[in-house]
Amino acid sequence: MSSGRGGAGGADGFTAQRAALADVVAIPVTPFDARGGFDTAAYRALVRRLLDGGIRTLTPCGNTGEFYALTPEERRAETELTVAEAGGGERVVAGVGHEVPAAVSAARHAREAGAAMVMVHQPAHPYVSERGWVDYHRAIAEAVPELGVVPYVRNPHLSGSALAELGAACPNVIGVKYAVPDVARFAAVAREAGLDRFVWVAGLAELYAPAYAACGATGFTSGLVNVAPRLSAEMQSALRAGDFGAAMKVWERVRAFEELRAARQSAHNVSVVKAALSVLGLCRAQVRPPSAPLPGSEHAAVARIVEDWGLDCHTPAEEDRA
């Protein structure tokens, strides 16, 4: 792999998609209205804010978007709105998942909506074998050969050889979102699977992005980007230039925020982001079960962080915290 942080080669015809993954991959939140429904106007405004902030790659229906708490109709609407607001889906990576027929249906819908890629969520099943993992992703990838496919890996036991097998069978599996908090494991898996075969995306956001970049990741996903697009873009720019000192300065600025999200096995991962957005007046802080709103003390801590970042704040109405 070259010392620069561009994506892997594009001989498979997915050059543009690979380049999109080798970047900040934003996971937009799903805002809810006063009745708890999908607030489409607020969602479009949040996506527009990301685009205006220089963020180009978007994953509607990601975990920061509360994928598992959305209805199929809401997930379809979110994908369509993202493509429309972005002016096309060349850099849209729609989240799909659940059982194979549902994932295939969602992937085909994403294709019809104009998205160029899909990210396949970790299988929601208590018993996942490595053979079954490969078969699951192969069934989805083969159903949409025109789309770039990105498995979302959270299983620390998945081997690089399984990813290599999937890649050999499905040329359109072009990237891997790796979200195991073990840098040495990532380095080994990436090399066993093929460091240049896939675009490796650090799936644990800014807190892990510099370490994973040092081991071969060329992009990273972000939920924080909803709040402060400039900070995420600054980190990616520094990593792309190989300036780890500059990247770590951004890391220091976002550390407290990201540690709040990661605490208690990420219990308030989305809640922290939505609390920050509510402080900024951009959407309600409401999340859906099994997530829960932040306790008041942590909401206040988020407000202090946002103020420290120099973002315009207002005191949210009490109902915005629910």
C-alpha atoms as one frame of an Amber mdcrd trajectory, in Angstrom:
protein
   0.000   0.000   0.000   1.234   3.479  -0.789   2.119   5.940   1.932  -0.723
   8.235   0.852  -4.280   7.645   2.028  -6.134   7.259  -1.269  -8.358   4.204
  -1.709  -7.391   0.888  -3.251  -7.247   0.466  -7.000 -10.323   0.629  -9.190
  -9.833  -2.058 -11.822 -13.191  -3.553 -10.804 -15.101  -0.510 -12.056 -15.823
   0.947  -8.617 -13.178   3.669  -8.624 -15.498   6.492  -7.575 -17.082   4.411
  -4.834 -13.700   3.428  -3.446 -12.645   7.068  -3.337 -15.844   7.952  -1.489
 -15.089   5.385   1.201 -11.547   6.676   1.674 -12.894   9.774   3.385 -15.035
  10.888   6.309 -18.101   8.650   6.074 -20.839  10.559   7.876 -23.651   8.709
   9.638 -26.541  11.199   9.870 -28.829  11.018  12.886 -32.546  10.434  12.372
 -34.415  13.366  13.970 -37.871  12.790  15.416 -40.749  15.219  15.705 -42.900
  15.994  18.749 -44.999  12.898  18.111 -41.981  10.651  17.718 -42.195  10.322
  13.943 -39.411  10.800  11.392 -38.859  14.561  11.026 -38.045  14.711   7.330
 -37.537  18.479   7.215 -35.024  18.379  10.056 -33.269  15.415   8.412 -32.856
  17.219   5.112 -31.494  20.279   6.935 -28.950  18.136   8.792 -27.811  16.470
   5.567 -27.535  19.860   3.870 -25.438  21.126   6.795 -23.067  18.183   6.345
 -22.740  18.802   2.622 -22.250  22.525   3.113 -19.572  21.668   5.685 -17.551
  19.812   3.055 -18.647  16.287   3.994 -19.326  14.286   0.852 -19.915  10.648
   1.828 -23.132   9.801   3.664 -24.538   6.631   5.221 -28.276   6.937   5.788
 -29.701   4.223   8.047 -26.514   3.689  10.019 -26.282   2.934  13.721 -26.019
   6.643  14.598 -29.225   6.922  12.573 -30.879   4.348  14.885 -31.220   1.775
  12.081 -32.707  -0.915  14.295 -35.333   1.437  15.738 -36.645   2.607  12.357
 -39.485   1.070  10.396 -38.801  -0.248   6.875 -40.780   2.698   5.491 -38.666
   5.171   7.465 -35.448   3.554   6.279 -36.564   3.768   2.663 -37.569   7.400
   3.084 -34.236   8.251   4.700 -32.302   6.712   1.819 -34.397   8.563  -0.751
 -34.083  11.897   1.060 -30.310  11.524   1.334 -29.890  10.854  -2.377 -32.185
  13.759  -3.232 -30.449  16.236  -0.934 -27.009  15.135  -2.149 -28.068  15.658
  -5.764 -27.365  12.022  -6.574 -26.213   8.884  -4.844 -22.649   8.515  -6.082
 -21.334   8.919  -2.533 -24.314   7.494  -0.645 -23.772   4.226   1.279 -27.226
   3.117   2.413 -27.434   0.908   5.482 -29.230  -2.418   5.002 -29.649  -5.481
   7.190 -31.902  -7.893   9.087 -32.752 -11.242   7.452 -31.469 -11.915   3.927
 -34.753 -11.184   2.078 -35.176  -7.885   3.957 -31.556  -6.887   3.351 -31.789
  -7.768  -0.345 -35.044  -5.820  -0.688 -33.475  -2.799   1.012 -30.369  -3.022
  -1.176 -32.483  -3.156  -4.323 -34.478  -0.177  -3.102 -31.237   1.716  -2.472
 -30.195   0.945  -6.047 -33.536   2.175  -7.391 -33.259   5.326  -5.279 -29.870
   6.055  -6.834 -27.428   5.075  -4.082 -24.131   3.718  -5.390 -23.294   1.619
  -2.320 -24.789  -0.253   0.582 -23.354  -0.974   3.999 -24.487  -4.321   5.393
 -25.101  -4.140   9.131 -23.733  -6.850  11.371 -26.125  -9.830  11.290 -28.701
  -9.485  14.068 -28.601 -13.116  15.134 -27.340 -14.772  18.339 -25.539 -17.535
  16.454 -23.225 -16.368  13.686 -20.778 -18.841  12.175 -17.997 -17.702   9.890
 -19.401 -19.827   7.056 -22.831 -18.319   7.620 -21.387 -14.802   7.743 -19.839
 -15.271   4.291 -23.043 -16.784   2.884 -25.152 -13.947   4.327 -23.075 -11.203
   2.730 -22.635 -13.099  -0.520 -26.410 -13.417  -0.938 -26.819  -9.663  -0.546
 -23.859  -8.694  -2.728 -24.891 -11.020  -5.564 -28.398  -9.520  -5.565 -27.021
  -6.039  -6.381 -23.867  -6.556  -8.487 -24.014  -2.936  -9.688 -23.585  -1.572
  -6.164 -20.478  -1.325  -4.051 -21.005  -3.401  -0.910 -19.401  -2.704   2.477
 -19.710  -5.261   5.305 -19.859  -3.753   8.782 -17.593  -5.911  10.947 -18.067
  -5.837  14.718 -17.171  -9.482  15.368 -13.620  -9.806  16.773 -13.547 -13.475
  15.787 -14.137 -12.953  12.071 -10.987 -13.895  10.187  -9.289 -12.146   7.334
  -9.587 -15.335   5.300 -13.398 -15.111   5.497 -13.262 -11.573   4.120 -10.842
 -12.697   1.417 -13.237 -15.489   0.433 -16.127 -13.031   0.213 -14.045 -10.634
  -1.862 -12.991 -13.390  -4.261 -16.614 -14.426  -4.806 -18.067 -10.897  -5.037
 -16.047  -8.229  -6.878 -18.541  -5.590  -5.744 -17.582  -6.068  -2.080 -15.189
  -3.154  -2.212 -14.774  -1.986   1.372 -14.905  -3.072   4.983 -16.139  -0.972
   7.871 -14.077  -2.440  10.709 -15.420  -1.644  14.177 -13.527  -3.949  16.516
 -11.672  -1.941  19.220  -8.398  -3.818  18.740  -5.825  -2.117  16.527  -3.489
  -5.119  16.350  -6.401  -7.350  15.348  -7.412  -4.887  12.648  -3.871  -4.749
  11.254  -3.703  -8.547  11.069  -7.175  -9.029   9.574  -6.632  -6.336   6.948
  -3.413  -7.909   5.808  -4.827 -11.414   5.781  -7.891 -10.285   3.819  -5.980
  -8.009   1.452  -4.885  -4.522   2.411  -5.291  -3.291  -1.166  -8.236  -5.508
  -2.073 -10.649  -3.524   0.126 -10.990   0.079   1.196 -10.606  -0.182   4.972
 -12.847   2.203   6.884 -12.222   2.703  10.611 -15.680   2.063  12.021 -15.080
   3.416  15.528 -14.996   7.078  14.572 -12.492   9.763  15.534 -11.377   8.130
  18.760  -9.769   5.244  16.856  -9.227   6.830  13.438  -5.545   7.821  13.858
  -4.493   4.402  15.165  -6.403   2.560  12.453  -5.016   4.917   9.795  -1.499
   4.004  10.898  -2.384   0.367  10.166  -3.972   0.898   6.764  -7.464   2.418
   7.118  -8.035   5.192   4.592 -11.400   6.461   5.801 -13.361   6.609   9.026
 -17.017   6.776   9.970 -18.313   9.565  12.153 -21.368  10.491  14.170 -19.639
  13.501  15.704 -19.590  14.991  12.194 -23.313  15.775  12.610 -22.304  18.283
  15.268 -18.938  19.620  14.089 -18.217  18.757  10.444 -15.122  20.946  10.442
 -13.387  18.902  13.141 -13.973  15.604  11.353 -12.764  17.089   8.077  -9.650
  18.473   9.779  -8.771  15.059  11.153  -9.212  13.377   7.780  -7.144  16.044
   6.038  -4.329  15.531   8.530  -4.451  11.745   8.231  -4.493  11.902   4.443
  -1.349  14.045   4.613   0.291  11.641   7.065   0.410  14.372   9.717  -0.434
  12.353  12.806   0.544  15.212  15.105  -2.162  17.420  13.616  -4.650  14.545
  13.670  -3.988  13.974  17.360  -4.615  17.642  18.119  -8.127  17.129  16.744
  -8.326  13.860  18.706  -7.598  15.774  21.904 -10.401  18.231  21.162 -13.023
  15.550  20.516 -11.888  13.001  23.088 -14.305  13.975  25.877 -17.278  13.930
  23.509 -16.368  10.554  22.028 -15.680   9.038  25.443 -19.177  10.059  26.558
 -20.521   8.220  23.529 -18.435   5.117  24.237 -19.194   4.901  27.970 -21.174
   1.970  29.375 -20.785  -0.051  26.183 -21.995   2.885  24.087 -25.329   3.070
  25.920 -25.725   6.762  25.053 -23.846   6.763  21.735 -26.648   8.382  19.741
 -28.090  10.278  22.701 -24.872  12.304  23.086 -24.943  13.354  19.436 -28.613
  14.301  19.550 -28.120  16.191  22.801 -25.420  18.270  21.104 -27.663  18.908
  18.113 -30.483  19.986  20.419 -28.112  22.463  22.098 -27.443  23.863  18.637
 -31.170  24.000  17.901 -30.841  21.598  14.951 -33.080  18.768  16.118 -34.767
  17.347  19.189 -32.731  15.228  21.592 -35.308  12.449  21.409 -34.121   8.887
  20.755 -36.119   5.683  20.504 -35.908   2.701  22.856 -33.779   0.778  23.579
 -31.719   3.996  23.617 -32.622   6.634  26.209 -32.151  10.394  26.673 -29.051
  11.614  28.476 -29.218  12.321  32.208 -29.225  16.044  32.941 -25.625  16.151
  34.165 -24.335  14.555  30.970 -26.520  16.816  28.842 -24.871  19.780  30.558
 -21.438  18.282  29.887 -22.289  17.968  26.193 -23.407  21.598  26.122 -20.069
  22.680  27.600 -18.155  20.713  24.970 -20.171  22.235  22.140 -19.556  25.700
  23.555 -15.834  24.951  23.812 -15.796  24.010  20.142 -17.016  27.513  19.325
 -20.346  26.412  17.887 -23.374  28.645  18.297 -25.504  27.339  21.159 -28.849
  28.054  22.729 -30.451  26.682  25.862 -32.777  23.895  24.667 -36.379  23.826
  25.715 -37.153  21.167  28.302 -39.188  19.151  25.789 -36.175  19.049  23.451
 -34.437  16.837  25.988 -37.046  14.116  25.791
